[in-house]
Amino acid sequence: MNAFVSACRGSGLREIVICNLTSRAGSTAIPGGAAYCASKAALEMFTRVASREAELASTNYIRFLIAN
């Protein structure tokens, strides 16, 4: 993510939208789906943290979306 954002900085883009696709499995236990559920939960939290870090760094041109 850092490499992507760094590469976009000098690109002249006015807005960057990063959309990560998750599912309800990120917040719901599904029998037999431990790895899948864990990966979706991790992606959702990663996106939330990246969004917060962008906010704190005043990089207003980057938006993060979570679609599930």
PDB file of N, CA, C and O in Angstrom:
ATOM      1  N   MET A   1       0.825  -1.169   0.000  1.00  0.00           N
ATOM      2  CA  MET A   1       0.000   0.000   0.000  1.00  0.00           C
ATOM      3  C   MET A   1       0.879   1.246   0.000  1.00  0.00           C
ATOM      4  O   MET A   1       0.617   2.188  -0.747  1.00  0.00           O
ATOM      5  N   ASN A   2       1.917   1.258   0.829  1.00  0.00           N
ATOM      6  CA  ASN A   2       2.808   2.421   0.870  1.00  0.00           C
ATOM      7  C   ASN A   2       3.461   2.671  -0.486  1.00  0.00           C
ATOM      8  O   ASN A   2       3.580   3.816  -0.921  1.00  0.00           O
ATOM      9  N   ALA A   3       3.883   1.598  -1.151  1.00  0.00           N
ATOM     10  CA  ALA A   3       4.512   1.747  -2.460  1.00  0.00           C
ATOM     11  C   ALA A   3       3.509   2.282  -3.477  1.00  0.00           C
ATOM     12  O   ALA A   3       3.855   3.116  -4.313  1.00  0.00           O
ATOM     13  N   PHE A   4       2.281   1.809  -3.409  1.00  0.00           N
ATOM     14  CA  PHE A   4       1.242   2.281  -4.326  1.00  0.00           C
ATOM     15  C   PHE A   4       0.958   3.768  -4.115  1.00  0.00           C
ATOM     16  O   PHE A   4       0.903   4.538  -5.074  1.00  0.00           O
ATOM     17  N   VAL A   5       0.779   4.162  -2.871  1.00  0.00           N
ATOM     18  CA  VAL A   5       0.497   5.566  -2.550  1.00  0.00           C
ATOM     19  C   VAL A   5       1.668   6.447  -2.960  1.00  0.00           C
ATOM     20  O   VAL A   5       1.469   7.530  -3.510  1.00  0.00           O
ATOM     21  N   SER A   6       2.884   5.990  -2.697  1.00  0.00           N
ATOM     22  CA  SER A   6       4.074   6.763  -3.089  1.00  0.00           C
ATOM     23  C   SER A   6       4.134   6.932  -4.606  1.00  0.00           C
ATOM     24  O   SER A   6       4.462   8.010  -5.100  1.00  0.00           O
ATOM     25  N   ALA A   7       3.823   5.885  -5.332  1.00  0.00           N
ATOM     26  CA  ALA A   7       3.845   5.948  -6.796  1.00  0.00           C
ATOM     27  C   ALA A   7       2.781   6.903  -7.324  1.00  0.00           C
ATOM     28  O   ALA A   7       2.984   7.541  -8.357  1.00  0.00           O
ATOM     29  N   CYS A   8       1.666   7.007  -6.640  1.00  0.00           N
ATOM     30  CA  CYS A   8       0.578   7.885  -7.081  1.00  0.00           C
ATOM     31  C   CYS A   8       0.828   9.348  -6.749  1.00  0.00           C
ATOM     32  O   CYS A   8       0.241  10.229  -7.377  1.00  0.00           O
ATOM     33  N   ARG A   9       1.683   9.622  -5.776  1.00  0.00           N
ATOM     34  CA  ARG A   9       1.918  11.006  -5.330  1.00  0.00           C
ATOM     35  C   ARG A   9       2.328  11.931  -6.470  1.00  0.00           C
ATOM     36  O   ARG A   9       1.791  13.032  -6.590  1.00  0.00           O
ATOM     37  N   GLY A  10       3.242  11.516  -7.285  1.00  0.00           N
ATOM     38  CA  GLY A  10       3.727  12.363  -8.356  1.00  0.00           C
ATOM     39  C   GLY A  10       2.999  12.173  -9.671  1.00  0.00           C
ATOM     40  O   GLY A  10       3.452  12.669 -10.702  1.00  0.00           O
ATOM     41  N   SER A  11       1.897  11.477  -9.657  1.00  0.00           N
ATOM     42  CA  SER A  11       1.210  11.130 -10.903  1.00  0.00           C
ATOM     43  C   SER A  11       0.296  12.228 -11.427  1.00  0.00           C
ATOM     44  O   SER A  11      -0.141  12.174 -12.577  1.00  0.00           O
ATOM     45  N   GLY A  12       0.007  13.216 -10.601  1.00  0.00           N
ATOM     46  CA  GLY A  12      -0.904  14.270 -11.020  1.00  0.00           C
ATOM     47  C   GLY A  12      -2.368  13.947 -10.764  1.00  0.00           C
ATOM     48  O   GLY A  12      -3.247  14.746 -11.085  1.00  0.00           O
ATOM     49  N   LEU A  13      -2.631  12.786 -10.192  1.00  0.00           N
ATOM     50  CA  LEU A  13      -4.015  12.430  -9.871  1.00  0.00           C
ATOM     51  C   LEU A  13      -4.539  13.341  -8.775  1.00  0.00           C
ATOM     52  O   LEU A  13      -3.812  13.673  -7.839  1.00  0.00           O
ATOM     53  N   ARG A  14      -5.777  13.738  -8.885  1.00  0.00           N
ATOM     54  CA  ARG A  14      -6.363  14.609  -7.860  1.00  0.00           C
ATOM     55  C   ARG A  14      -7.022  13.815  -6.743  1.00  0.00           C
ATOM     56  O   ARG A  14      -7.182  14.314  -5.629  1.00  0.00           O
ATOM     57  N   GLU A  15      -7.401  12.590  -7.037  1.00  0.00           N
ATOM     58  CA  GLU A  15      -8.030  11.752  -6.017  1.00  0.00           C
ATOM     59  C   GLU A  15      -7.699  10.297  -6.290  1.00  0.00           C
ATOM     60  O   GLU A  15      -7.667   9.850  -7.437  1.00  0.00           O
ATOM     61  N   ILE A  16      -7.456   9.577  -5.225  1.00  0.00           N
ATOM     62  CA  ILE A  16      -7.206   8.137  -5.296  1.00  0.00           C
ATOM     63  C   ILE A  16      -8.247   7.459  -4.417  1.00  0.00           C
ATOM     64  O   ILE A  16      -8.408   7.815  -3.250  1.00  0.00           O
ATOM     65  N   VAL A  17      -8.947   6.490  -4.973  1.00  0.00           N
ATOM     66  CA  VAL A  17      -9.917   5.724  -4.198  1.00  0.00           C
ATOM     67  C   VAL A  17      -9.458   4.275  -4.212  1.00  0.00           C
ATOM     68  O   VAL A  17      -9.300   3.666  -5.270  1.00  0.00           O
ATOM     69  N   ILE A  18      -9.249   3.736  -3.021  1.00  0.00           N
ATOM     70  CA  ILE A  18      -8.849   2.342  -2.866  1.00  0.00           C
ATOM     71  C   ILE A  18     -10.034   1.600  -2.270  1.00  0.00           C
ATOM     72  O   ILE A  18     -10.484   1.914  -1.168  1.00  0.00           O
ATOM     73  N   CYS A  19     -10.533   0.624  -2.998  1.00  0.00           N
ATOM     74  CA  CYS A  19     -11.703  -0.138  -2.546  1.00  0.00           C
ATOM     75  C   CYS A  19     -11.287  -1.585  -2.328  1.00  0.00           C
ATOM     76  O   CYS A  19     -10.865  -2.266  -3.262  1.00  0.00           O
ATOM     77  N   ASN A  20     -11.409  -2.047  -1.092  1.00  0.00           N
ATOM     78  CA  ASN A  20     -11.102  -3.437  -0.764  1.00  0.00           C
ATOM     79  C   ASN A  20     -12.403  -4.191  -0.564  1.00  0.00           C
ATOM     80  O   ASN A  20     -13.298  -3.726   0.143  1.00  0.00           O
ATOM     81  N   LEU A  21     -12.505  -5.357  -1.189  1.00  0.00           N
ATOM     82  CA  LEU A  21     -13.714  -6.174  -1.119  1.00  0.00           C
ATOM     83  C   LEU A  21     -13.586  -7.216  -0.019  1.00  0.00           C
ATOM     84  O   LEU A  21     -12.661  -8.028  -0.017  1.00  0.00           O
ATOM     85  N   THR A  22     -14.508  -7.181   0.894  1.00  0.00           N
ATOM     86  CA  THR A  22     -14.545  -8.184   1.951  1.00  0.00           C
ATOM     87  C   THR A  22     -15.894  -8.892   1.871  1.00  0.00           C
ATOM     88  O   THR A  22     -16.565  -8.837   0.841  1.00  0.00           O
ATOM     89  N   SER A  23     -16.281  -9.538   2.929  1.00  0.00           N
ATOM     90  CA  SER A  23     -17.597 -10.175   2.986  1.00  0.00           C
ATOM     91  C   SER A  23     -18.030 -10.235   4.445  1.00  0.00           C
ATOM     92  O   SER A  23     -17.273  -9.867   5.344  1.00  0.00           O
ATOM     93  N   ARG A  24     -19.216 -10.689   4.664  1.00  0.00           N
ATOM     94  CA  ARG A  24     -19.680 -10.813   6.050  1.00  0.00           C
ATOM     95  C   ARG A  24     -18.834 -11.807   6.828  1.00  0.00           C
ATOM     96  O   ARG A  24     -18.867 -11.826   8.059  1.00  0.00           O
ATOM     97  N   ALA A  25     -18.090 -12.618   6.128  1.00  0.00           N
ATOM     98  CA  ALA A  25     -17.228 -13.593   6.793  1.00  0.00           C
ATOM     99  C   ALA A  25     -16.159 -12.903   7.645  1.00  0.00           C
ATOM    100  O   ALA A  25     -15.563 -13.533   8.519  1.00  0.00           O
ATOM    101  N   GLY A  26     -15.919 -11.630   7.398  1.00  0.00           N
ATOM    102  CA  GLY A  26     -14.956 -10.893   8.197  1.00  0.00           C
ATOM    103  C   GLY A  26     -15.432 -10.604   9.602  1.00  0.00           C
ATOM    104  O   GLY A  26     -14.635 -10.273  10.479  1.00  0.00           O
ATOM    105  N   SER A  27     -16.736 -10.729   9.818  1.00  0.00           N
ATOM    106  CA  SER A  27     -17.291 -10.468  11.155  1.00  0.00           C
ATOM    107  C   SER A  27     -18.241 -11.569  11.626  1.00  0.00           C
ATOM    108  O   SER A  27     -18.898 -11.422  12.657  1.00  0.00           O
ATOM    109  N   THR A  28     -18.315 -12.660  10.884  1.00  0.00           N
ATOM    110  CA  THR A  28     -19.197 -13.772  11.234  1.00  0.00           C
ATOM    111  C   THR A  28     -18.408 -15.074  11.192  1.00  0.00           C
ATOM    112  O   THR A  28     -17.710 -15.355  10.217  1.00  0.00           O
ATOM    113  N   ALA A  29     -18.520 -15.857  12.239  1.00  0.00           N
ATOM    114  CA  ALA A  29     -17.819 -17.147  12.277  1.00  0.00           C
ATOM    115  C   ALA A  29     -18.539 -18.149  11.377  1.00  0.00           C
ATOM    116  O   ALA A  29     -19.732 -18.401  11.545  1.00  0.00           O
ATOM    117  N   ILE A  30     -17.814 -18.710  10.436  1.00  0.00           N
ATOM    118  CA  ILE A  30     -18.373 -19.714   9.534  1.00  0.00           C
ATOM    119  C   ILE A  30     -17.633 -21.018   9.784  1.00  0.00           C
ATOM    120  O   ILE A  30     -16.424 -21.088   9.563  1.00  0.00           O
ATOM    121  N   PRO A  31     -18.332 -22.050  10.242  1.00  0.00           N
ATOM    122  CA  PRO A  31     -17.668 -23.332  10.492  1.00  0.00           C
ATOM    123  C   PRO A  31     -16.899 -23.813   9.255  1.00  0.00           C
ATOM    124  O   PRO A  31     -17.440 -23.849   8.149  1.00  0.00           O
ATOM    125  N   GLY A  32     -15.653 -24.174   9.459  1.00  0.00           N
ATOM    126  CA  GLY A  32     -14.802 -24.644   8.371  1.00  0.00           C
ATOM    127  C   GLY A  32     -14.159 -23.526   7.569  1.00  0.00           C
ATOM    128  O   GLY A  32     -13.404 -23.784   6.632  1.00  0.00           O
ATOM    129  N   GLY A  33     -14.453 -22.294   7.930  1.00  0.00           N
ATOM    130  CA  GLY A  33     -13.934 -21.169   7.149  1.00  0.00           C
ATOM    131  C   GLY A  33     -12.968 -20.293   7.916  1.00  0.00           C
ATOM    132  O   GLY A  33     -12.910 -19.085   7.681  1.00  0.00           O
ATOM    133  N   ALA A  34     -12.210 -20.876   8.827  1.00  0.00           N
ATOM    134  CA  ALA A  34     -11.326 -20.079   9.687  1.00  0.00           C
ATOM    135  C   ALA A  34     -10.355 -19.215   8.885  1.00  0.00           C
ATOM    136  O   ALA A  34     -10.239 -18.019   9.153  1.00  0.00           O
ATOM    137  N   ALA A  35      -9.666 -19.785   7.924  1.00  0.00           N
ATOM    138  CA  ALA A  35      -8.679 -19.019   7.154  1.00  0.00           C
ATOM    139  C   ALA A  35      -9.363 -17.931   6.327  1.00  0.00           C
ATOM    140  O   ALA A  35      -8.876 -16.803   6.253  1.00  0.00           O
ATOM    141  N   TYR A  36     -10.481 -18.269   5.714  1.00  0.00           N
ATOM    142  CA  TYR A  36     -11.212 -17.287   4.900  1.00  0.00           C
ATOM    143  C   TYR A  36     -11.723 -16.148   5.774  1.00  0.00           C
ATOM    144  O   TYR A  36     -11.547 -14.978   5.432  1.00  0.00           O
ATOM    145  N   CYS A  37     -12.352 -16.477   6.895  1.00  0.00           N
ATOM    146  CA  CYS A  37     -12.875 -15.460   7.808  1.00  0.00           C
ATOM    147  C   CYS A  37     -11.748 -14.576   8.346  1.00  0.00           C
ATOM    148  O   CYS A  37     -11.894 -13.357   8.429  1.00  0.00           O
ATOM    149  N   ALA A  38     -10.636 -15.192   8.706  1.00  0.00           N
ATOM    150  CA  ALA A  38      -9.507 -14.429   9.240  1.00  0.00           C
ATOM    151  C   ALA A  38      -8.938 -13.479   8.189  1.00  0.00           C
ATOM    152  O   ALA A  38      -8.582 -12.345   8.510  1.00  0.00           O
ATOM    153  N   SER A  39      -8.850 -13.928   6.943  1.00  0.00           N
ATOM    154  CA  SER A  39      -8.296 -13.068   5.895  1.00  0.00           C
ATOM    155  C   SER A  39      -9.226 -11.892   5.603  1.00  0.00           C
ATOM    156  O   SER A  39      -8.755 -10.785   5.342  1.00  0.00           O
ATOM    157  N   LYS A  40     -10.522 -12.115   5.644  1.00  0.00           N
ATOM    158  CA  LYS A  40     -11.477 -11.026   5.412  1.00  0.00           C
ATOM    159  C   LYS A  40     -11.463 -10.037   6.571  1.00  0.00           C
ATOM    160  O   LYS A  40     -11.553  -8.828   6.352  1.00  0.00           O
ATOM    161  N   ALA A  41     -11.351 -10.533   7.793  1.00  0.00           N
ATOM    162  CA  ALA A  41     -11.266  -9.650   8.966  1.00  0.00           C
ATOM    163  C   ALA A  41      -9.979  -8.826   8.907  1.00  0.00           C
ATOM    164  O   ALA A  41      -9.985  -7.635   9.216  1.00  0.00           O
ATOM    165  N   ALA A  42      -8.892  -9.459   8.514  1.00  0.00           N
ATOM    166  CA  ALA A  42      -7.611  -8.756   8.416  1.00  0.00           C
ATOM    167  C   ALA A  42      -7.663  -7.669   7.338  1.00  0.00           C
ATOM    168  O   ALA A  42      -7.158  -6.567   7.550  1.00  0.00           O
ATOM    169  N   LEU A  43      -8.260  -7.967   6.199  1.00  0.00           N
ATOM    170  CA  LEU A  43      -8.365  -6.979   5.131  1.00  0.00           C
ATOM    171  C   LEU A  43      -9.213  -5.793   5.568  1.00  0.00           C
ATOM    172  O   LEU A  43      -8.879  -4.646   5.273  1.00  0.00           O
ATOM    173  N   GLU A  44     -10.307  -6.066   6.270  1.00  0.00           N
ATOM    174  CA  GLU A  44     -11.160  -4.977   6.739  1.00  0.00           C
ATOM    175  C   GLU A  44     -10.425  -4.079   7.739  1.00  0.00           C
ATOM    176  O   GLU A  44     -10.511  -2.854   7.643  1.00  0.00           O
ATOM    177  N   MET A  45      -9.713  -4.665   8.682  1.00  0.00           N
ATOM    178  CA  MET A  45      -8.978  -3.865   9.661  1.00  0.00           C
ATOM    179  C   MET A  45      -7.816  -3.124   9.001  1.00  0.00           C
ATOM    180  O   MET A  45      -7.554  -1.966   9.326  1.00  0.00           O
ATOM    181  N   PHE A  46      -7.126  -3.779   8.086  1.00  0.00           N
ATOM    182  CA  PHE A  46      -6.046  -3.132   7.348  1.00  0.00           C
ATOM    183  C   PHE A  46      -6.562  -1.869   6.655  1.00  0.00           C
ATOM    184  O   PHE A  46      -5.914  -0.823   6.700  1.00  0.00           O
ATOM    185  N   THR A  47      -7.720  -1.969   6.020  1.00  0.00           N
ATOM    186  CA  THR A  47      -8.309  -0.838   5.309  1.00  0.00           C
ATOM    187  C   THR A  47      -8.690   0.276   6.274  1.00  0.00           C
ATOM    188  O   THR A  47      -8.483   1.453   5.979  1.00  0.00           O
ATOM    189  N   ARG A  48      -9.245  -0.088   7.420  1.00  0.00           N
ATOM    190  CA  ARG A  48      -9.598   0.924   8.427  1.00  0.00           C
ATOM    191  C   ARG A  48      -8.368   1.659   8.946  1.00  0.00           C
ATOM    192  O   ARG A  48      -8.383   2.880   9.097  1.00  0.00           O
ATOM    193  N   VAL A  49      -7.306   0.907   9.217  1.00  0.00           N
ATOM    194  CA  VAL A  49      -6.067   1.517   9.724  1.00  0.00           C
ATOM    195  C   VAL A  49      -5.432   2.400   8.651  1.00  0.00           C
ATOM    196  O   VAL A  49      -4.983   3.506   8.951  1.00  0.00           O
ATOM    197  N   ALA A  50      -5.389   1.929   7.413  1.00  0.00           N
ATOM    198  CA  ALA A  50      -4.820   2.727   6.330  1.00  0.00           C
ATOM    199  C   ALA A  50      -5.600   4.025   6.146  1.00  0.00           C
ATOM    200  O   ALA A  50      -5.008   5.076   5.903  1.00  0.00           O
ATOM    201  N   SER A  51      -6.906   3.957   6.260  1.00  0.00           N
ATOM    202  CA  SER A  51      -7.744   5.142   6.150  1.00  0.00           C
ATOM    203  C   SER A  51      -7.441   6.130   7.263  1.00  0.00           C
ATOM    204  O   SER A  51      -7.346   7.334   7.025  1.00  0.00           O
ATOM    205  N   ARG A  52      -7.290   5.624   8.461  1.00  0.00           N
ATOM    206  CA  ARG A  52      -6.981   6.491   9.610  1.00  0.00           C
ATOM    207  C   ARG A  52      -5.598   7.114   9.466  1.00  0.00           C
ATOM    208  O   ARG A  52      -5.413   8.295   9.763  1.00  0.00           O
ATOM    209  N   GLU A  53      -4.622   6.323   9.009  1.00  0.00           N
ATOM    210  CA  GLU A  53      -3.275   6.846   8.811  1.00  0.00           C
ATOM    211  C   GLU A  53      -3.255   7.939   7.748  1.00  0.00           C
ATOM    212  O   GLU A  53      -2.554   8.940   7.902  1.00  0.00           O
ATOM    213  N   ALA A  54      -4.017   7.758   6.673  1.00  0.00           N
ATOM    214  CA  ALA A  54      -4.104   8.778   5.631  1.00  0.00           C
ATOM    215  C   ALA A  54      -4.729  10.046   6.185  1.00  0.00           C
ATOM    216  O   ALA A  54      -4.313  11.155   5.848  1.00  0.00           O
ATOM    217  N   GLU A  55      -5.722   9.875   7.031  1.00  0.00           N
ATOM    218  CA  GLU A  55      -6.369  11.029   7.667  1.00  0.00           C
ATOM    219  C   GLU A  55      -5.386  11.783   8.552  1.00  0.00           C
ATOM    220  O   GLU A  55      -5.323  13.012   8.504  1.00  0.00           O
ATOM    221  N   LEU A  56      -4.623  11.061   9.356  1.00  0.00           N
ATOM    222  CA  LEU A  56      -3.657  11.688  10.257  1.00  0.00           C
ATOM    223  C   LEU A  56      -2.513  12.357   9.498  1.00  0.00           C
ATOM    224  O   LEU A  56      -1.938  13.341   9.964  1.00  0.00           O
ATOM    225  N   ALA A  57      -2.192  11.815   8.334  1.00  0.00           N
ATOM    226  CA  ALA A  57      -1.109  12.381   7.528  1.00  0.00           C
ATOM    227  C   ALA A  57      -1.599  13.512   6.618  1.00  0.00           C
ATOM    228  O   ALA A  57      -0.835  14.059   5.822  1.00  0.00           O
ATOM    229  N   SER A  58      -2.870  13.849   6.747  1.00  0.00           N
ATOM    230  CA  SER A  58      -3.487  14.911   5.935  1.00  0.00           C
ATOM    231  C   SER A  58      -3.374  14.654   4.440  1.00  0.00           C
ATOM    232  O   SER A  58      -3.197  15.582   3.652  1.00  0.00           O
ATOM    233  N   THR A  59      -3.478  13.395   4.060  1.00  0.00           N
ATOM    234  CA  THR A  59      -3.509  13.053   2.634  1.00  0.00           C
ATOM    235  C   THR A  59      -4.971  12.931   2.230  1.00  0.00           C
ATOM    236  O   THR A  59      -5.493  11.829   2.059  1.00  0.00           O
ATOM    237  N   ASN A  60      -5.616  14.067   2.082  1.00  0.00           N
ATOM    238  CA  ASN A  60      -7.045  14.123   1.805  1.00  0.00           C
ATOM    239  C   ASN A  60      -7.423  13.614   0.427  1.00  0.00           C
ATOM    240  O   ASN A  60      -8.599  13.368   0.159  1.00  0.00           O
ATOM    241  N   TYR A  61      -6.448  13.454  -0.445  1.00  0.00           N
ATOM    242  CA  TYR A  61      -6.745  13.000  -1.797  1.00  0.00           C
ATOM    243  C   TYR A  61      -6.862  11.475  -1.885  1.00  0.00           C
ATOM    244  O   TYR A  61      -7.157  10.939  -2.953  1.00  0.00           O
ATOM    245  N   ILE A  62      -6.633  10.780  -0.779  1.00  0.00           N
ATOM    246  CA  ILE A  62      -6.746   9.324  -0.762  1.00  0.00           C
ATOM    247  C   ILE A  62      -7.970   8.934   0.059  1.00  0.00           C
ATOM    248  O   ILE A  62      -8.105   9.333   1.216  1.00  0.00           O
ATOM    249  N   ARG A  63      -8.863   8.150  -0.550  1.00  0.00           N
ATOM    250  CA  ARG A  63     -10.028   7.647   0.169  1.00  0.00           C
ATOM    251  C   ARG A  63     -10.004   6.127   0.142  1.00  0.00           C
ATOM    252  O   ARG A  63      -9.611   5.518  -0.853  1.00  0.00           O
ATOM    253  N   PHE A  64     -10.419   5.533   1.227  1.00  0.00           N
ATOM    254  CA  PHE A  64     -10.472   4.083   1.339  1.00  0.00           C
ATOM    255  C   PHE A  64     -11.922   3.653   1.519  1.00  0.00           C
ATOM    256  O   PHE A  64     -12.654   4.223   2.328  1.00  0.00           O
ATOM    257  N   LEU A  65     -12.323   2.656   0.768  1.00  0.00           N
ATOM    258  CA  LEU A  65     -13.670   2.110   0.877  1.00  0.00           C
ATOM    259  C   LEU A  65     -13.585   0.625   1.183  1.00  0.00           C
ATOM    260  O   LEU A  65     -12.676  -0.069   0.728  1.00  0.00           O
ATOM    261  N   ILE A  66     -14.534   0.156   1.951  1.00  0.00           N
ATOM    262  CA  ILE A  66     -14.657  -1.267   2.229  1.00  0.00           C
ATOM    263  C   ILE A  66     -16.007  -1.709   1.678  1.00  0.00           C
ATOM    264  O   ILE A  66     -17.047  -1.200   2.096  1.00  0.00           O
ATOM    265  N   ALA A  67     -15.994  -2.634   0.760  1.00  0.00           N
ATOM    266  CA  ALA A  67     -17.233  -3.160   0.187  1.00  0.00           C
ATOM    267  C   ALA A  67     -17.367  -4.618   0.605  1.00  0.00           C
ATOM    268  O   ALA A  67     -16.457  -5.425   0.415  1.00  0.00           O
ATOM    269  N   ASN A  68     -18.512  -4.932   1.174  1.00  0.00           N
ATOM    270  CA  ASN A  68     -18.740  -6.343   1.533  1.00  0.00           C
ATOM    271  C   ASN A  68     -20.127  -6.764   1.184  1.00  0.00           C
ATOM    272  O   ASN A  68     -20.499  -7.915   1.413  1.00  0.00           O
TER     273      ASN A  68
END
